[in-house]
Amino acid sequence: MKKLLFFIAIFTLVVSGLRAQGYKSSPLLQVSSGNYTQDKNFYFLTLLQQSPEIGSLLVEDEVLKSLLEEKLTTAPWGEHCISEAQCWSEHFFLNPEQVALAGQRFKKLYKEQKVFKAWVKQIRQIPVFNRYTEQSDLDFLNAVLTDSWQGLNRVIDRYGMGKPFRYQQIDSVSYDPQSRYYGTLVSVMGHQEVSKLKERNNALFFEPTLAFANGLLKTNRRDEAGRFEPMELGENAAAVARVAQTNFEEYPYGLILIPGHGPETPDLALSILGHYRCELAAERYHKGWAPFIVLSGGNVHPFQTPISEAIEMKKELMQRYQVPEHAIIIEPHARHTTTNFRNTARLAYYYGIPMDKAAVVSTTPDQRYYITHPSFLERCEKDMSCVPLEIQEVLSDNDVTFIMNTSALHWDNIDPLDP
């Protein structure tokens, strides 16, 4: 206990010092469930769980209590089921009637409970909800609730019922979803999660569905969204400390973004294109283009790879090109070029790198052409409902300057592996 208290005290001092110099701690450090994959996908639900006052209002509501009991008592099996996994999934899925009931109760709580109204006004200021900042309190509440329920159902649809993914080859279920073995895995997980919730007398009405969705991601080893978090205390700690000491006016660019490229075979840690991009990064860093290199790329190729593109590029830069660790920021979650930019903007915002200063993306010509084609910004809007960059100037076949914008800050669980 003494060691834990000592760590908390040191952590508080460090974060307080960084905040005084422009660092904005991420929501993961302010309120966390301890499950970073959950927090990134369902942060509104985490906030409900971590607020005793609001939680007690939900627990005491008779309608919400009946929704909880329905999820904890109904037997998840029926003759209509194609598989055991499907039956469990259908049971925990939030149907339109349940969603409507929950929405009505939240609206009632907002109108009748001053503490709830004050809480909504407070959380709407959190940057991860910034897509809805212009809406009224009730419209904001409806929007974050809708995102939460749709996100839970999306995980259950894909990883429980086996519905197709947008990017099937890299995002899909790790097993045959109709197999007896997968049914057994899901059944064991479902029973265990329900048992834990039954032992509590203060479970919230959505927690059975949340626990089941989390369990599906865990069963399929799909915790990519939470890996390496909180990064500002781990892989990025040296760079975060360095940001506070950096005079960005001394550099033409605020950062150099290097998108990853995963190897297509499991015997390679870093693809050939990855090697070329690291060389570009080192050349530009040593020429003084920017004080920081952002290495962006997750565990993507091949399917279920244990290799992180960002981590392997960091090793390459430090070992082969003598780039110091304090100059390297890893962004190990992006699964596409679109999210390379979105996630980089998020880190720049929280770490205190000026977002209104031009940044440069340095990459191989194939990707540079793609980034500057009009279809790329269209894909950003289509896939992420935001365009996180404004392209400024094409410097060469390898380099493009851009400005980041805060539309990137909104967490969106359309892709539960990188929300």
N, C-alpha and C positions, 0 to 999 in steps of 0.2 A: 504493500500500500504506500509506503514512504517513497519507493522508487517511482510509482505512478504519479504521486503528487508532485515529486520533483520534476518529472518530465513535463507535466501540465504547466508548472510554473515557468520552466525554461521556454516551452513552446509559446506561452502567452507573451513573454517578454520579446521573443524573436519576432512574432507576428506583429506585435504592437510597434516595434521599431521599424519594421518594413512598411507598415501602414502609414507611419509618419512621413515616409519618404516616397509615397505614391503607390505603394503596393495595395491592391484590393484583394483580400483573401476570398477565395472562391466559395460558393455556397456549400461545397463539400466540407469545408473546414468550419463553417458557421453552424450548420445544423445537419447532422448526418445520422443515418440509421446504422452505420457500420457496414452496410452492404452498398458499395459504391455503384454497382450495376443497377440496383433498385433506385438509388438516389438520382442517377442521371436520367433514367426512364420515367420515374414517377415521383418527381420531387415534391409535387403538391401533396401526395399521399404521405410521404415522409414527414412533411411539415405537420400534417394532421396527427400523425403518430407521436411526434415529439412535442406536441403542445398539450399539456395536461388539462388546461381549462377547456380548450376546444374539444379534446377527446372525451371529456366527461359529458359535454352536451350531446355528443353523438351516441355515447353509451346509454344515456338516459332516454333517448328518443324511442318511443314504443314502435314506430314504424320501422326505423332502422334496426331495432333489436329483432324484429320479426324477419327481416332480410338476412341478418346474421344467422339466426336459428335455422332458416331454410337451407343455407349453405352447409351448416354443420350437422344437420340431421338427415337430410334426404339421401337415400341409398343411391350411389352413382352407378347403377347397373340396370340395364333393361334389354329386352329381346330385340329392340330396334338397333342396338349398337353393332357397328361393324367390327369394332375392337374394344378392348378394355380401355385403352388410352383415349379413344373417342368418347366413351361414356363418362370418364372422369372429366374430360375437357368440357363436354356439354353441361355437366353439372355445375362447374365453376364459372362458365361463361356468363356474362351479365346480359340478360335479355332486355329488350326495349322497355318492358313493363318495370323491371327492377331499376333501370336507369332513370326512367321518368319519376318513379317514387322517390329515389334518392335526390334527384334534382329539386323536387317539390319541398322536401324536408330542409335542404340546404337554404333554399330561398326563404322558407319560413323562419329558420334560425337567424338568417341575416336581418330580417325585418323585426324580429322580436327580441333578439339578444344583443345588447350593446357591446359586450365583449367580443362577440363573433364579428360584428360590423367593424370594430376597431382592428381586429386581427386581419380581416380581408384588406383593409386599407394599408396595413403594414406590409403584408406579403406581396402585394401587387407592385411594390417598389423593387423587388428582387429582379436583377437583370435577366434571369433565365425565363421570365414571363414577359419580356419586353415587346413581344408581338401584340400584346393586348393592352398596352399602357394607355392608349387613347380611348378605351371603352369605359363605360360606367362600371361601378362596382359589381352590380348584378350581372352585367354582360361578361365582365372579367371572370366572375365566379363560374358562370355557365361554361365559358370557354375552357378554363383549366379543368373543370370536371369532365367535360366532353373529351378532352385530350387524354385524361387519365383512364376513363372507361374504354375508349377506343384503343388505347395502347395496351391495356390488359387483355382485351379481347383479341387484339392482333397477335400477341405472343401465343395465346391459347390456340387460335386458328392455325398458326404456322407450325408451332412446335408440339402441339397436342393433337390436332386433327389432321396435320400433314398437308395443309393447303399450300399452293405454290408460292415461292418467293419471287421478288423482282430479280434478284441475282441468285438463281438457284444453285449455281456451281460453287459459290463461296459462302452462302449464308444458311444453307438448309439444315434440316434435322440430321443428327448424327447416326440415326438408326432407321430401319424401316418402320414407319409410324403405325403400320397395321400388323406388325409381327407380335407374336406372343411374348417375346422377350421384352420388347419395348412396353407392352401393356403391363407386364410385371413391374418394370422400373417405375412407370407412372403411378401404378396402384400403390406400391410401397411408399413412394414419395407423398402421394395424396393422403394416405392413411396417417403418415407421420405428421404432416402439417396440420391436419384436422385435430389429431390428438393433442398437439401442443396448444392449439387455440382453445380447445375444450377445457384445458386445465386452468385457463385464465378466466377471471370474471369481468374483465374490462376490455375484451376484444372489440375492435371496431368492425362495422358491418362489411367493409370491403376487404378486410384482412384475409379471409379464406381465399378469395380470388387472387389477391396480391401474392400470398404465400405460394399458391399453386403456379402462378406465372413465373415467380422467381425460381421455383423448383424445376420447372420445365427448362429454363435457361441453364440452371446448374446441372441438371441431368444430361443435357446436350453439350456440356462444357462450353457454353456460350456466355462467358463472363467478360468478353472483350472490352465492353464499355467501362468496366471498373478496374481493369488491369493498370498497375503502376500508380494508382491514386492512393493518397493525395501526392501528386508529383512534386509540388513545391516543397515537400518535406523529404523527398527522395531524389530521384534522378535529376530534377531541375533545381535543387536547392542552391547549388553554387551559382547558377545563372540568375536566379531570382535575387540573391544577395547582391550580385554584380550590377543588376539593373539600377538599383538605388544609387550606385556610385558613378553611373555613366552619364556623360555629357553628350547627348544625341546630336547636338549642333555640330560636333566635330566630324560627323559622318554623313556621307551623301544619302544613305538609306538607314532606316530604323532596324531592319532585319533582312536576312537572306533566307528565303524559303526554298527548301530542297524537297520536292515530293519523292516519296519512295517508289520502288518498283520491286515487287516480290519475285523471288525465283519460282519457276514453274515446276521444279523438281526438288524433292525433299533433301537431296544431298548437298545443296548449296545454301549457305547462310545469307549471301548477298548476290543478287543477280548482276549480270554484266552491266546492264543499264544503271543499276545502283552504284556500281564502282565508278562509272563515268560521272554520275551526278555528284558523288562525293569529291571527285577531283575538281569539278567546277566549284563546289562550295569552298574547298580549301584555297584555291587560287584567289577567289574573290575576297575571302576573309583576310588573307595575308596581304592583299593589296589595300586593305582598309575600307572596303565598301560599306561595311556595317559592323557593329559591335557584337551581333548575335546571329547565329545560324539556327534556324528552326528545321529540324528533321522530322518530316511528317509521313507516317505510314504505319499501319497496324499489322496484326496477325491475319493475313489475307490469303496469300497464295503459297503453296497449294492448299487445298481444302483442309481445315483444322490444323494448320501449321502451328508449331510451338514457337516459330521464329518471328520476332518483331522487326519489321523493316527499320523503324526508327532506332532501335537499340543497336542493330548491326551496323547502321551507318554511323552511329556515334562511336562505336569501337573503331571503325575504319578511320574516321577523322582524327581521333586521338592517337591511335597507334601508328598509322602510316603518315599522317600529314601534320602531326604535332599541333593540332588545334586544342587549346586548353579547355577543360571541362566547363569553366565558367562562361565560355562563349557559346555553349551548345545547349539548346532547348529541345527536348524530345517532345513530339506530339504523336504518341503511339496508338491512336485510335482511328484515324482516318482510313476508310476503305475505298475511297474514290478520289479523283482529282478535285471534285467539288468540295468535299469535306476537308481536303488538305487546306484550302483557303479558309473555310468556315472555322475550323478548329484552331488554326493559327491566329485568326483574329480574336478568338476567345482568350487564348493565352496572352496575347499582347495586351488586351484590356486588363486582365487580372494581374499581370506581372508588372504593369506600369510602363510598357513600351508605347510611345506615342502612336496612336492610330491615325492621326492626321498627317503624319510624316510618310513620305513615299517608302515603300518596301520594294524588294526585287525578288522575283522568282527566277531561279537559275536551274535549268533542266536541259535534257537532250532535245534536239530539234523536233523530233516526232511529237513530244508533248507540248513544246512551245507553240507549234502550229495549232494544235488542238485548243490550247488555252486562249489564243487570240482569234479563233474563229467565232463568229456570232452564235453558233449553236451551243457553245460552252456556257455562256450566260443564260441562255434559254434552258439548258439542262439544270443549272443551279436553281432557277425558279421552279421548274417542274419537280425536281427531286427533293428540294429542301424548303420550298416556299420562301426563299430569300436569295438575294444576290449579295454575297458577303464582300465583294471587291468591286472597285472601279479601275479598269485598266487605263494606265497612263501613257506609256511609251514602250515601243519595241526597240530595245537597244541592240540586239543581235539575234542570231539564230538560237541562242541559248537563254537570253535574258529579257525579261519584261518587267517594267515597273508598275506598281499598283498601289491603290489606297484601300485600306480596310474600313469597314463600317460596322456599326453596332447592331445591325439586323442579324449578325451572326450569333449574338449572345443567347438568343432564344433556344432552349432545349426542346427538341422535337423527337418524339419516340416513334416516328414513322419507320426508322431503322433501329430496332432495339439493340443492335450490336454497336451502334455509334450514334446515339441520339444527340 
